[in-house]
Amino acid sequence: MIHIMIPACGNDQKFLENYWPKNVTEVNGKVMIQYAVENFNSIPDKKFIFILNEKECIRFHTDNMVSLLSEENANIITLQNETGGALCTCLMGIELINNDDELLISNNDQKFDCDLFEIIQDFRQKDADCGVVCFECIHPRWSFVRVENDLVIETAEKRPISKKAIAGVYYFKKGKDFVETAKKTILKGQQYDGRYFISTAINEIILQGKKVVSYTVEKEQYHTFYELKQIKKYEQEMRRNENYCT
């Protein structure tokens, strides 16, 4: 069993001008959270964990949507308030992930045009304790990894230390490893701009001498919808492709 955790409860400032919250904003005919689920269609023996905003669920029924999209194969956690960052949000599901099962943590605002199960299999074949999916970019909005001899030796949040930016997917061979390192990260106060990020916790895994690897996808295979103009850009690309095909 592999648990797929999707933290999706933040009030994204970039979507305040939009009536619909980020999760239910339409992207090329589908709500954004639908892509978050469909990214993992090829992975067997999985269980989703969604962490959602309670007020959003009451008003827009996001919990009903993810239940339908996952074919009721999901645990749903609702939070009344924002947390101290994605790392803290994920720990709200500690009772479901503090175990020996595999854990994937994924952003809620992205689409992959590649088979993520093949990537998970690559992490497994390498017997990695942790794995991150990357793409080539140096913009400081992302988190980054430094790689030597095919191993990740350092991560950095919003600071380009290489051309390998993290594409919002994190793999842990054991969920309890993530829980342990997340707690250490918070206890050490390792914040960026007042918030705790998942990438920072990976440094704790590295410090423990565990094996951390990366897998790089082509930029054309990764679509991120972190702001409204990125959605418009993606929709324009899809329309151009449709016109080309016809």
N, C-alpha and C positions, 0 to 999 in steps of 0.2 A: 504493500500500500504506500502510495506517495500522496502526501498532503500538499495541496496547492493553495497557498494563502494569498489573498488579494486584498490589501488594505485600501479602502476606498471611501474614507469618511471625512476627509479634509474639506474645508471650505476654500477652494482654489480662488485666489484673488483675480486671476486672469479670466475667470468666467462670471464675475459679478455683473457684468453688463448683459449677460445672457439670462433669460427667464428660467430656462431649464438648468438644473445643476449639471455638473460635469458628467456624472455617470449616465445620465439619460439624454445628453446632447446627441443629436443625430449626426452621424458621419457616413456620408454616401449611402443613406437609406437604412442604416442600422444604428441603434443606440451604442454609445461608446463601450459600455460595460459588456455588450455582446461580443465585441472583439476580444475583450479580456478573457472571456470563457472559451471562445472558439480557437484561440491560440493553442489550446491544449487538447483539441479534439483527438489527436492521434495518440495521446498517452492513455494506456490502459490502467486498470486497477488504481483509480485515483479518487480523491475526496476533496472537494473544494471547501475552503474556509473564507467567507467574506466578512469584512469588518466595515460596517456601514454607519452612517449618521442617522440617529433615531428620528430626528425631525424630518429629514429627507424621506425616510421610509413612510412616515405618517402621511406626508403630503403627496409624494410622487410614487409610493409603493415600490421602491427600489428592491426591497426584500422579496416581494412577489416576483419581480422580474428575474432576479438571479436564481431564485428557486426553479422557475420555469426553464431558464436557459441551461441550468445544470441538470435538468431532469430530476429535481429534488435530491440531487446527490451533493448536498452542501450543508455545512454548519454555518449559521448566520449569527454574527455578533453585532449588536447595535450599541453605539456610544452616544451619550447625551452631550458630551463636550469634546472639544479638540484635545489632542494629546501633545506631548513635547516633540513630536516628529514621527516619521514612519517607523523607526525602531521601537518607540514606545507603543505605537499603535499595534504592532505585531505581537508585542508581549501581552496584549489584552486577550490573546488566544492561547495563553501559556498552558492551560489545562489540556488543550488539544494537540500540542506539538512538543511537549517536554517528554520525549520518548525516543525510541530507537528507529522510528519510521523516517523515511526520506521526506524532505521538506523542500518545496519550491516557494519562493516569494516573488510575486510579480506585480509590476505597476498596473494600474487600471486604465491607462490612457495610451495604449500602444497596440500595434498590429504587426505580426510577423508573417512574411511571405516565405517561410521555410518551415521545415518539420522540426518542431522543438523536441519531439521524442528522440530523434536522431542525436540531438545535442545531449540530451540526458543520458542516452546510451554511451556517448563518448565519455562523459564524466564518469560513468560506471566502469567502463573498460579501463580507464586510467586509475581506478580505485581512489578517486579524489574525495577528500573529506568535505570540500567546498568547491563550487564552480560558479563562474560568472559568464554571462553572455555579453559580448562586446561588439562594438562597431568602430570604424575609424572616424575620429573627430577630435578637435582640440578646443572647442568652445567651452568656456569655463562654467556653463550652466550644468555640466554633467559631473559625475564622479569618474575617477580614472584608476587604472591598474598599471603597475610596473611589472614587467615579466622578464625573468632571466632563466635560461635553461628550461624553458617551457613551464616554469612555475611562477605564480603570482607571488611577488615578494613584498608588495606594498600597495595600499589603496590610498586615494586622496579625494576628498569631497570638494568639488568646485575649484580644483587646482590641477591643471594639466601637467601630469608627470610623465606622460607618454601620449601616443596617438590612440591608445585603446580606451575608449569611453564605455562605461557600463550601460548596457541596453535594458536596464530595468528588470532583469531576471537573475535570481540568486538561487543556487542549489546547495543543499546541505545533506550529506549522507545520513546524518542523524539530527532530528529536530532538536534534541537536547543540547547538541553542540551550539546551535544558534542561540538557544535560551541562555546558556552559560555565558557566552561571549557578549551577548546583548546586555546582560546584567553588569558585567565587568565594564563595558563601555560607559554605561550610565553612572556607575559608581565612581569612575575616573573623571566624570564630567567632560567627556570628549564630544563636545558639541561643535556645530558650525552654525553661526548666526543664531544662536539660541535654540537650535533644534538638533535632535539626534537622528542620524542617518544609518541605514543598513550597511552601507559600504564601510563605515568606520569600524563596525564590529568585526569585519573580516580581518582587519589588522590583528585583532586579538587571537583569531584562529591561527594566523601566521606565526605570532609570537609563541604559540603552544607547539610549534614545530609540525603542524599538520599540513597536509598536502592541499594546496589551493591551485586550481587551474583555470584557464579561460578558453572560450571558444568564440571566434570572431565571425560574424555574419557580414554579408555585403551591405553597404548602406542602402542599396535599392530594396533589400529584403526587410528593412526595419522602418516602420512609420510611427512617429510619435505625435500625439495630439495634445501636447502640454499647453497649447493656447489656441484660440479660435482661428488665428490666421494659418496655423498649421493644418487645421481641418480643411479650410478653404483651398490651401495648396494641394492637399491630397485629393480632394474632390475634383479639382481642375485636372490633375494628372490622370485620374480615372476616366474623365470625359475625353481627354485627348487620346487615351488608349482605345476607348470604344470607337471613336471616330476613325482612328487608324485602322482598326480591325474591320470596319465596315467599308 
